[in-house]
Amino acid sequence: MSENTAALAGIDRNEMESHVKNLLVENKLFVWPVDLINLATIFGIRIVNATFKDGGTSGLINKSAGRVTIFVKENSDPFSKRLTIAHQLAHFFLHMKEEDCTYEDQRIDMFHQAEARNGIGESGDRIEAEANYFATALLMPRDLVAAALKKNIPLYEMARDFNVSEGAMAYRVSALIGT
Ligand SMILES: [Zn+2]
């Protein structure tokens, strides 16, 4: 794994898990599968399919004149799109300030650092590590995963329930069990 441990070490994981849980509970979305579209809608965020000039771009979030839009690479698979939306929502909840801005990401997955252009060096790494962690927690909230594990729901069923790939589900379960 090429996870950036230096950047991840700066993240308070408990705080991040609580942040996500509170957000979902407050908006009555603390059930699996987490309804990302509804969450975005509640915050006035538009989600649109896009074809990017740079074929390597998987998604971006843009704030312009107060309007926030997430653009998702049109011809990617449903799980990738869901992860991209979760990652861009993470930028919205964690990193967006008052002024207009854009976060753009290349390949996003939970296992590696997203290759992004959102800053250079440590601050850029940290922003992406935070967005990746938040996205994982958003797609598979810790307490909901724990509840599923308590019921002995098989991994493939959990993946289906949370609407994520089996690889992502396995990664999340092992990370939570290991900590
Ligand atoms: Zn990003």
Residues whose N, C-alpha, C, O or C-beta is under 5 A from the ligand:
A	BS01	ZN	D105 A114 A116 E128 A131
